[in-house]
């Protein structure tokens, strides 16, 4: 007989600087499968400033990347107890945001970025968001096909939405691009696509391009 239990859970997140009432931008960045937040946040060093603070939450499930020791990675969810994992990470992400935004000004500009597996994660978070944001970036990832597209589309109206992908990304092919175009049509929002020269990794020049947009 399957049962569930609710219990207090403590989890970490990382930030590039302290958020104050003078901070102008906050970026919440969600890593991909097998990554750790404390290393992922370093990829944004070139765009982090005192006025632009990067916040990197981490997947709640950690595991050894190879065997039973050595390097550790994390994941946002697996197919096992999938809906429970989604519910848990949304609660966690909301708690991180509540902690951070209480120190921010009311006119703070908020960017939500998901990389690879983090793209689906950030979309599911956006669908449930209760606070305003300005920009969504899916980097080397995709909209999940099982999301409520009406609800997500409503949340993305009048927002900046970007999709970034490398022209040598081994996880993205023409069939996947076609599938994404079909999903974007369901959203009925303007999605700006940026293709860069590179593979499956954060492309900081493309992010600088978006910042200057």
N, C-alpha and C positions, 0 to 999 in steps of 0.2 A: 504494500500500500504506500503510495507516494504521499509525502507530506512536505510542507515548507515551514520555516521558522524565521522570524524577524529578530535580528540582533544588531547591536552597535558595531559599526565597522569603521576603522580608521585607515585612511589612505593618503598618500603623498601626492603633491604636484610641485612643479618647478616654475620659477618666474625669473625674468631677466633683470628686473629692478623693482623697487617699491612703487606701488600705485599710490598717488596722492591726488589731491583736488586739482593739481596743476597738470596731471597726465592728460595728454590729448587723444591718444589711441591705445586700445588694448587689443591684442591678437590672441585668441585662444587657438592653439595649434594641436591637432590630434594626430599622433604618429600612426605608422603602418604596422602590419603584422610582424612580430618578432623583434620590434624595436623597444627601446626604453626611453622614457620621457627625459631623463637627465642628460642623455646624449643627443636626443632629437632636438632639443632646444638650442643646442650649439649651432645647428645648421642655419639659424636665423640671426646669428650674431651681427652680420653685416647690415641688418635693417633695424636692429634694436637700439633704441636711444633712451634717454631719460624721459622723453615725451611719448615714446612708443614702446610699451611694455609687452613682452611676449610671455604668455602663460601656457605651460605645457602639462596638462593632466596625463595620466598614464593608464594603460589597460590594467584591469584589476586582476587578471590571471597571468601569472608568470611561470616560465618553464625553462629548462635547459635546452639550448638550441641544438646541441649535439650530445646525445647520450645522457649520462647521469651527473655530469659536472661540467665546469667551464663556463662559457658565455651564457648569459641569461637574456631572454627576450620576453615580450608580453603580448597578449592579444586582448581585443575588446570583447570577443565572443567566439564561440564555436557552435556547431549544429546541436550539441548536447545542451539541453535546457536553454535553448536560444532566447526565447522570449523573456525568461527570468534574467538572463545576462543583460539583455537590452534594458529592461526595467531598472536593474541595479546600476548600470553605467550612466543612465540618464539621471538618476537620483544623485549619483556621485558628481557628474558634471554640473548639475544645478547647484550643488553644495559648494563646489569650487567657485562658480560664478558669483554666488551670494557672498562668499568670503571676500572676493576681490572687488566686486562692484560697490560694496558698502563704503569703500574709501575713495571712489571715483566721483567726478562731477556728473551732473545730470546730462550734460551735452557731450559726454565722451563718445568717440567713434569706435565702434566695435567690429572687428573682423573675425570671422570664424573660418578656420582652414582645416581641411582634412586631407591627409596624405595616404594614398593607397587604401588599405582597409579603413583608415580613419575617415575616408570620404563618405562611405556608407554610414559610419558612426555619427559623423557631424550632421548628415541629412536627417537621421532619426532624431537627433537632439533638436535640430531646428524645428521639426514638426511639432515638438512639445514645448518649445520655448515660451517663457512668460515675460522675458525682458526684451527690449528693442535691440536691434543690431543693424548694421549698415551694409555689410559685405559678406558674401559666401565665396570661398575658393575651394574647388575640388582639384587637388593636385595629384596627377598620376593615379586617379581613381575615378569612381563613377557614382551616379545616382543608383540606389538599390532598387531593383525591379518590383519589390514587394511593399513599397511604402505607399502611404495614402497621398496620391499625387494631387488631389484637390486640396487637401490640408496643407501640404508642403508648398504648392503653388500660391496659395493665399498668403503664406508667410513670406514668400520671396517677391511678392509684388512691390515694385518701387525700390527693390534692393539691387545692388551690384552683384552679379553672379558671374564667376569665371571658372573655366575648365582649362587646366594646364596639362600638357602631355609632351613627353619627349618623342622625337621622331625615331629613336632607336629603343623605345621602351618595349622590353620583351614580353610584357603582360598585356599590351594593347595591340590589337590587330584590326583589320578593316571590318570584320564581322562585329567586333565589340563597339567600334565607332558607329556602325549602322544601328545597333541596338540602342546606343545612347541617344542618337538623334531621334529615335522613336519615343524614348522616354521624355526627352526634352519637349517634344511636341505635346505630350500629355500635361506638362507643367504650365504651358502657355506663358512662359516668361522668357525674357531676353537673356541668353547665355552667351557670353563672349568667350570664344575659344582661342587659346594661345598655344601654338606648337613651337617647341624650342629644340635646338640641336642637343641631344643628350639621351640618357637612359632613364632608369627608374630611380630618380633621386630628386631632392629639392633643387630647383633651379632659381638661384637668388636673383639673377638678372631679370627674369620674368616677374618676380615679385616686386622688384624695384620699378618695373614698367607699370605694374598695377598701382603702386603707391603714387606714381606721378601722373596717373590717369586723370 
